[in-house]
Amino acid sequence: MSSSLSHRRVEVAMGDEKYGPKVGRQWSVSKPVEYVLREQRLVFVLVGMAMTSLFFVFLQPVSRGPDRSVPDSTSVGVGGYGGGAFGTEKALEKAPYWQQQSAIVNLGGKIPLGLQRKALRIVVTGGAGFVGSHLVDRLIERGDSVIVVDNFFTGRKENVMHHFGNPRFELIRHDVVEPLLLEVDQIYHLACPASPVHYKFNPIKTIKTNVVGTLNMLGLAKRIGARFLLTSTSEVYGDPLEHPQKETYWGNVNPIGVRSCYDEGKRTAETLAMDYHRGAGVQVRIARIFNTYGPRMCIDDGRVVSNFVAQALRKEPMTVYGDGKQTRSFQYVSDLVEGLMRLMEGEHVGPFNLGNPGEFTMLELAEVVKQVIDPSATIEYKENTSDDPHKRKPDISKAKELLGWEPKVALRKGLPLMVEDFRKRIFGDHKEKGTVNSVNM
Ligand SMILES: NC(=O)c1ccc[n+]([C@@H]2O[C@H](COP(=O)([O-])OP(=O)(O)OC[C@H]3O[C@@H](n4cnc5c(N)ncnc54)[C@H](O)[C@@H]3O)[C@@H](O)[C@H]2O)c1
C-alpha cells in the first residue's frame, strides 16, 4: 500500500515537471496560429463578431428612446437619421410612441464615410414664397424629393418654376388651415404671411394660419413620424427690453395690438410645437428668424430692404418711418437656409435665433442702398406705425455653439445680388402686384 502511494507520488511529481516552466524553450508566433486553425477557433471568433454586429444593427435602434432626462427638452438625444420608414410602421404599431419614433429616427444611423446618404422626402409649406423657394433649391440640389404646399397668398409659381419637370419636385395648391395627408420624412413649416402689409391684410386668417395651420402640420408629423421644423420669428420678442435678444428672453409683446395676429400667432405656434414634442414625442425644431433679404422677396411688401431697393431703383425717395434711428439686423437668405437645414439635421430642438448680428439703423441702411444703387437717392420721412420695435439684434451664440452656424454674407455683398433680381423684375416683362404701404420691418 505504502509502496503504491509513493509510486503514485513519483508519477505526479514527474507529471508536474511536464507542465512546469520550460526553461530554454523558444516561443514562436506560428504555434498559436496553428492552434487556432487546427481547433477551428477562427470560425467561433467570426461567428461571435457577426452576432454582435447583428445585435447592434437590429436591436439597438428599437431599444433607444428620446432622452427624457433633459429637463428643458432642448435635445432629443438621438444621432443622425434616415427616412422612408413607412415599411416599419406596421411592425411597430403596438410599440409605445417613443419606440416607434426612435426606430424611425435611427433607421439610417450616422452615415459612415464613403456611403451615400439616403435621399429624403420633404414637405415645405410656404415653399413658393421667398425663403421657402431658396430652401427648396438647396434640398433639390442635395438630392432630396420635395413637395411644396402653398396657397399662393404671397408665394409665386415663378419662384419654383425652374423645378417643373423634375420628378423629384411636386407642387400642391393647398391651404394649411385644412388638414392634409402626405408621407414624408421631414416637414419644414413656413406657410404664413411674413410682412406686416400681408399679415395685417386679413389678421384673422393670419392667426388661423399660425394656429390651425401649425396644428395640422404637427398632427401630420405625429401621424407619420416625420421631423418638424417651425419657422418662428424675432417678432416673438416684441419690442424687446433686453438687447441683443437671447433665446432665453421671453419677450415684450402686446397681445391685443395690430401686429398680435403675427407675434402672438407665432408664439402660440411655438407653444404647440413644444407640446407636441413633450406630449407626443414629435421631433420638433424651432427657428426664430430675424430680418432676411435676398432675391425673390416680394417687391413692395413693406419690408424695409425691399422697399428701399425698389424705391431707389424707381428713382423714388426712400421712405423712413419715424426718426430712422430704429435698428434692425439683415441676414442674406442663403445664410438663413443653411441655418434651417443645420437645425433640421441636428439634434437640438431650439429655439435658435437665426439672424445676422450686424446692426444697422434705418438711416444707415438707406446709406448702403444709396451706395449700391444710386448715390443721388433721397429720403422721405413719415410717421411711424404703432408697435414698431425700436431695436432688434440677435444673440446667435447658441446657434454658433450647437449648430456650428453663423452668417457669412455681409450686407454690402448680399444687397447687389438682390438688386440684380429686383432690377429684372421691376424693369423686365414681369409685372408685380401694386404698391403697398411700408413699415420698418
Ligand atoms: N423673411 C423674413 O425676414 C422672416 C423673418 C421672420 C420669420 N419669417 C418666417 O419665415 C416664413 C417664410 O417667410 P417669407 O419671408 O418667405 O414669406 P413669404 O410671404 O414670401 O412666404 C410665405 C409663403 O407661405 C404661403 N402661405 C401663406 N399662408 C398660407 C396658407 N394658409 N397655406 C399655405 N400657404 C400659405 C405664401 O403663399 C408664401 O408662399 C414665414 O413663416 C415667416 O413668418 C420670415
The ligand as an ORCA input file, in Angstrom:
! r2SCAN-3c Opt
* xyz 0 1
  N     -38.290     86.723    -44.348
  C     -38.117     87.135    -43.120
  O     -37.439     88.106    -42.860
  C     -38.732     86.337    -41.984
  C     -38.495     86.759    -40.674
  C     -39.064     86.050    -39.646
  C     -39.810     84.932    -39.889
  N     -40.036     84.543    -41.172
  C     -40.894     83.374    -41.391
  O     -40.425     82.591    -42.461
  C     -41.500     82.060    -43.203
  C     -41.347     82.400    -44.672
  O     -41.335     83.799    -44.815
  P     -41.083     84.503    -46.210
  O     -40.305     85.724    -45.950
  O     -40.588     83.540    -47.192
  O     -42.553     84.970    -46.566
  P     -43.379     84.770    -47.911
  O     -44.629     85.554    -47.764
  O     -42.525     85.053    -49.097
  O     -43.691     83.212    -47.882
  C     -44.755     82.672    -47.172
  C     -45.385     81.592    -48.036
  O     -46.447     80.964    -47.324
  C     -47.573     80.856    -48.180
  N     -48.764     80.840    -47.337
  C     -49.273     81.813    -46.554
  N     -50.371     81.407    -45.913
  C     -50.578     80.122    -46.302
  C     -51.575     79.144    -46.001
  N     -52.571     79.420    -45.150
  N     -51.482     77.926    -46.582
  C     -50.475     77.640    -47.445
  N     -49.518     78.526    -47.769
  C     -49.569     79.751    -47.210
  C     -47.491     82.069    -49.075
  O     -48.231     81.946    -50.265
  C     -45.986     82.146    -49.317
  O     -45.613     81.348    -50.399
  C     -42.765     82.609    -42.567
  O     -43.308     81.651    -41.683
  C     -42.287     83.795    -41.793
  O     -43.107     84.066    -40.679
  C     -39.521     85.230    -42.235
*
